[in-house]
Amino acid sequence: MAFTKRNTSGYDDALICEAQGLDALRQALEQADVREVRVPRVFRVSADALVMTRIESFPPTPTTLAMLGAGLARMHRLRQAAYGWPVGNYIGLSPQPNRETENWGEFFVRDRLGFQVGRVADGAVRGRFAEVLERQGERLADWLNRHCAHPSLLHGDLWSGNALFGQDHAWLIDPAVYCGDREADLAMTEMFGGFGQAFYQAYDRVYPRTEAYPAKRDLYNLYHYLNHYTLFGRSYRPGCERGFRRILELVG
């Protein structure tokens, strides 16, 4: 059985990028010998439609949540060649520019936070956020580099709506892939309520989170709060403000 996803994004290559992301995740999961986490198989893709595996989903259980946590951790343990990604793609309804680099901190500050700050419509807010990055960006990048061990392949948009569950496995859908600090994926899982204790316990058994994770969670989710602020409005501004306060607490 197949499911057809239509392109409603406004970007001609959005589904093509999604198919490439699904393929990258599939290859990484296979390389890590993860069988309990799956991605839909792509049958056909064009500018208009993505035809892929139809998923029969069930409510998550502690067992399937643990499968997702352990499988994600094993995928994250794979050391990738560089940070970033060879081509631009999309994060939800927004462009996500990419490049490949050995400097994770600079990439996150410039290509993630800087890009999103430049899209903020309110000029006063945009200017204030941009000033923080201009003054503190180099120190923030250095701090991030000190607390990131290696590039991992990231799903990139790992909120609860992008993980589905079968009876004995989990599925990852709608990726925004790139290579970065693995804890950026974990941060996103907590942005809208979290994946449950079984998920985090299973992840930590395979690849424990670092002591810096609580601070990094606010920094990495700042990227997503900025994106949501641009797309959906002022209800996401407090999350942005919280993230910039965290920057100032750490390196200001």
NORHU-V13115 format. One record per residue. N is the residue number from 1. RES is the residue in three letters. PHI is phi as a letter, one per 40 degrees, with the letter a starting at -180 (NA if undefined). OMEGA is omega in degrees with one decimal (none if undefined). Layout:
# NORHU-V13115
n:N res:RES phi:PHI omega:OMEGA
n:N res:RES phi:PHI omega:OMEGA
This chain:
# NORHU-V13115
n:1 res:MET phi:NA omega:-177.0
n:2 res:ALA phi:b omega:175.4
n:3 res:PHE phi:b omega:179.9
n:4 res:THR phi:b omega:176.7
n:5 res:LYS phi:b omega:-179.3
n:6 res:ARG phi:c omega:-179.5
n:7 res:ASN phi:c omega:176.8
n:8 res:THR phi:b omega:-171.5
n:9 res:SER phi:c omega:-171.9
n:10 res:GLY phi:g omega:179.3
n:11 res:TYR phi:b omega:-174.1
n:12 res:ASP phi:c omega:-174.8
n:13 res:ASP phi:b omega:-174.9
n:14 res:ALA phi:c omega:-178.0
n:15 res:LEU phi:c omega:176.4
n:16 res:ILE phi:c omega:176.3
n:17 res:CYS phi:c omega:178.0
n:18 res:GLU phi:c omega:178.8
n:19 res:ALA phi:c omega:177.2
n:20 res:GLN phi:c omega:177.9
n:21 res:GLY phi:c omega:176.9
n:22 res:LEU phi:c omega:179.2
n:23 res:ASP phi:c omega:179.0
n:24 res:ALA phi:c omega:177.5
n:25 res:LEU phi:c omega:-179.6
n:26 res:ARG phi:c omega:-179.3
n:27 res:GLN phi:c omega:-179.5
n:28 res:ALA phi:c omega:178.0
n:29 res:LEU phi:c omega:177.4
n:30 res:GLU phi:c omega:179.4
n:31 res:GLN phi:c omega:178.7
n:32 res:ALA phi:c omega:-178.9
n:33 res:ASP phi:f omega:176.9
n:34 res:VAL phi:c omega:-177.9
n:35 res:ARG phi:b omega:-176.8
n:36 res:GLU phi:c omega:175.2
n:37 res:VAL phi:b omega:-174.0
n:38 res:ARG phi:b omega:169.7
n:39 res:VAL phi:b omega:178.7
n:40 res:PRO phi:c omega:175.3
n:41 res:ARG phi:c omega:-179.5
n:42 res:VAL phi:c omega:177.5
n:43 res:PHE phi:c omega:177.5
n:44 res:ARG phi:a omega:175.9
n:45 res:VAL phi:a omega:176.5
n:46 res:SER phi:a omega:176.8
n:47 res:ALA phi:c omega:-173.2
n:48 res:ASP phi:c omega:-171.0
n:49 res:ALA phi:a omega:174.6
n:50 res:LEU phi:b omega:-179.1
n:51 res:VAL phi:b omega:-173.9
n:52 res:MET phi:a omega:-179.2
n:53 res:THR phi:d omega:171.7
n:54 res:ARG phi:c omega:-176.2
n:55 res:ILE phi:b omega:170.3
n:56 res:GLU phi:c omega:-172.7
n:57 res:SER phi:b omega:-179.8
n:58 res:PHE phi:b omega:174.3
n:59 res:PRO phi:d omega:178.4
n:60 res:PRO phi:c omega:174.4
n:61 res:THR phi:b omega:174.6
n:62 res:PRO phi:d omega:-179.5
n:63 res:THR phi:c omega:-178.1
n:64 res:THR phi:c omega:174.0
n:65 res:LEU phi:c omega:177.3
n:66 res:ALA phi:c omega:175.8
n:67 res:MET phi:d omega:179.2
n:68 res:LEU phi:c omega:-179.1
n:69 res:GLY phi:c omega:-179.2
n:70 res:ALA phi:c omega:-180.0
n:71 res:GLY phi:c omega:177.8
n:72 res:LEU phi:c omega:179.7
n:73 res:ALA phi:c omega:179.5
n:74 res:ARG phi:c omega:175.1
n:75 res:MET phi:c omega:-179.8
n:76 res:HIS phi:c omega:180.0
n:77 res:ARG phi:c omega:178.3
n:78 res:LEU phi:c omega:-179.8
n:79 res:ARG phi:c omega:179.0
n:80 res:GLN phi:c omega:-171.3
n:81 res:ALA phi:c omega:-175.0
n:82 res:ALA phi:a omega:172.7
n:83 res:TYR phi:c omega:179.8
n:84 res:GLY phi:g omega:-176.9
n:85 res:TRP phi:a omega:-174.8
n:86 res:PRO phi:c omega:-175.0
n:87 res:VAL phi:b omega:174.7
n:88 res:GLY phi:c omega:174.5
n:89 res:ASN phi:a omega:-172.4
n:90 res:TYR phi:b omega:172.6
n:91 res:ILE phi:b omega:-172.7
n:92 res:GLY phi:g omega:-178.2
n:93 res:LEU phi:c omega:-176.3
n:94 res:SER phi:b omega:172.1
n:95 res:PRO phi:c omega:175.9
n:96 res:GLN phi:b omega:-177.9
n:97 res:PRO phi:c omega:-177.3
n:98 res:ASN phi:b omega:168.5
n:99 res:ARG phi:a omega:176.8
n:100 res:GLU phi:b omega:-174.7
n:101 res:THR phi:a omega:173.3
n:102 res:GLU phi:c omega:-174.9
n:103 res:ASN phi:b omega:-177.2
n:104 res:TRP phi:c omega:-175.6
n:105 res:GLY phi:d omega:179.3
n:106 res:GLU phi:c omega:179.1
n:107 res:PHE phi:c omega:-177.4
n:108 res:PHE phi:c omega:-178.3
n:109 res:VAL phi:c omega:-174.4
n:110 res:ARG phi:c omega:-170.2
n:111 res:ASP phi:c omega:176.0
n:112 res:ARG phi:b omega:-177.0
n:113 res:LEU phi:c omega:-177.1
n:114 res:GLY phi:c omega:179.2
n:115 res:PHE phi:c omega:-178.4
n:116 res:GLN phi:c omega:176.9
n:117 res:VAL phi:c omega:178.7
n:118 res:GLY phi:c omega:-179.6
n:119 res:ARG phi:c omega:-178.7
n:120 res:VAL phi:c omega:-173.5
n:121 res:ALA phi:c omega:-178.2
n:122 res:ASP phi:c omega:-174.1
n:123 res:GLY phi:c omega:-179.6
n:124 res:ALA phi:c omega:178.7
n:125 res:VAL phi:c omega:179.0
n:126 res:ARG phi:d omega:-178.9
n:127 res:GLY phi:c omega:-179.6
n:128 res:ARG phi:c omega:178.1
n:129 res:PHE phi:c omega:-178.9
n:130 res:ALA phi:c omega:179.7
n:131 res:GLU phi:c omega:177.4
n:132 res:VAL phi:c omega:179.8
n:133 res:LEU phi:c omega:179.8
n:134 res:GLU phi:c omega:-177.2
n:135 res:ARG phi:c omega:-170.7
n:136 res:GLN phi:b omega:-172.8
n:137 res:GLY phi:c omega:-177.7
n:138 res:GLU phi:c omega:178.4
n:139 res:ARG phi:c omega:176.4
n:140 res:LEU phi:c omega:178.8
n:141 res:ALA phi:c omega:178.6
n:142 res:ASP phi:c omega:179.2
n:143 res:TRP phi:c omega:179.3
n:144 res:LEU phi:c omega:179.0
n:145 res:ASN phi:c omega:-179.9
n:146 res:ARG phi:c omega:-175.5
n:147 res:HIS phi:b omega:175.9
n:148 res:CYS phi:b omega:-173.0
n:149 res:ALA phi:c omega:-175.5
n:150 res:HIS phi:a omega:176.2
n:151 res:PRO phi:c omega:172.6
n:152 res:SER phi:b omega:171.4
n:153 res:LEU phi:c omega:-179.8
n:154 res:LEU phi:b omega:167.8
n:155 res:HIS phi:c omega:172.2
n:156 res:GLY phi:g omega:-179.4
n:157 res:ASP phi:a omega:-166.6
n:158 res:LEU phi:c omega:169.2
n:159 res:TRP phi:c omega:-170.2
n:160 res:SER phi:c omega:178.8
n:161 res:GLY phi:c omega:-178.7
n:162 res:ASN phi:b omega:170.8
n:163 res:ALA phi:b omega:177.4
n:164 res:LEU phi:b omega:-172.7
n:165 res:PHE phi:b omega:168.0
n:166 res:GLY phi:c omega:-179.0
n:167 res:GLN phi:c omega:-178.0
n:168 res:ASP phi:a omega:-179.9
n:169 res:HIS phi:a omega:176.8
n:170 res:ALA phi:b omega:178.0
n:171 res:TRP phi:b omega:169.9
n:172 res:LEU phi:b omega:179.6
n:173 res:ILE phi:b omega:172.5
n:174 res:ASP phi:f omega:-177.5
n:175 res:PRO phi:c omega:170.6
n:176 res:ALA phi:b omega:-162.6
n:177 res:VAL phi:c omega:164.8
n:178 res:TYR phi:a omega:179.4
n:179 res:CYS phi:b omega:-176.6
n:180 res:GLY phi:a omega:177.0
n:181 res:ASP phi:c omega:-177.0
n:182 res:ARG phi:d omega:-175.6
n:183 res:GLU phi:c omega:171.0
n:184 res:ALA phi:c omega:175.5
n:185 res:ASP phi:c omega:-178.8
n:186 res:LEU phi:c omega:177.5
n:187 res:ALA phi:d omega:-178.5
n:188 res:MET phi:c omega:178.8
n:189 res:THR phi:c omega:-177.2
n:190 res:GLU phi:c omega:-173.5
n:191 res:MET phi:c omega:-178.3
n:192 res:PHE phi:b omega:170.0
n:193 res:GLY phi:h omega:176.5
n:194 res:GLY phi:g omega:-175.6
n:195 res:PHE phi:b omega:178.4
n:196 res:GLY phi:g omega:-173.9
n:197 res:GLN phi:d omega:-177.3
n:198 res:ALA phi:c omega:178.5
n:199 res:PHE phi:c omega:-174.7
n:200 res:TYR phi:c omega:177.2
n:201 res:GLN phi:c omega:179.8
n:202 res:ALA phi:c omega:177.8
n:203 res:TYR phi:c omega:-175.2
n:204 res:ASP phi:c omega:176.3
n:205 res:ARG phi:c omega:-178.2
n:206 res:VAL phi:c omega:-173.9
n:207 res:TYR phi:a omega:-172.4
n:208 res:PRO phi:d omega:173.9
n:209 res:ARG phi:c omega:-177.5
n:210 res:THR phi:c omega:177.0
n:211 res:GLU phi:c omega:-179.9
n:212 res:ALA phi:c omega:-173.5
n:213 res:TYR phi:d omega:-178.8
n:214 res:PRO phi:d omega:177.4
n:215 res:ALA phi:c omega:-179.4
n:216 res:LYS phi:c omega:179.8
n:217 res:ARG phi:d omega:179.5
n:218 res:ASP phi:c omega:180.0
n:219 res:LEU phi:c omega:-176.8
n:220 res:TYR phi:c omega:177.7
n:221 res:ASN phi:c omega:173.1
n:222 res:LEU phi:d omega:176.4
n:223 res:TYR phi:d omega:-177.1
n:224 res:HIS phi:c omega:176.5
n:225 res:TYR phi:c omega:176.4
n:226 res:LEU phi:c omega:179.2
n:227 res:ASN phi:c omega:179.2
n:228 res:HIS phi:c omega:176.9
n:229 res:TYR phi:d omega:178.5
n:230 res:THR phi:c omega:-174.8
n:231 res:LEU phi:c omega:-166.4
n:232 res:PHE phi:b omega:170.3
n:233 res:GLY phi:h omega:-163.1
n:234 res:ARG phi:c omega:178.6
n:235 res:SER phi:c omega:179.1
n:236 res:TYR phi:c omega:-179.3
n:237 res:ARG phi:c omega:177.6
n:238 res:PRO phi:d omega:176.4
n:239 res:GLY phi:c omega:175.8
n:240 res:CYS phi:c omega:-179.3
n:241 res:GLU phi:c omega:179.3
n:242 res:ARG phi:c omega:179.3
n:243 res:GLY phi:c omega:178.8
n:244 res:PHE phi:c omega:173.3
n:245 res:ARG phi:c omega:178.9
n:246 res:ARG phi:c omega:176.5
n:247 res:ILE phi:d omega:-178.0
n:248 res:LEU phi:c omega:177.0
n:249 res:GLU phi:c omega:-175.3
n:250 res:LEU phi:c omega:-170.4
n:251 res:VAL phi:b omega:-177.0
n:252 res:GLY phi:c omega:none
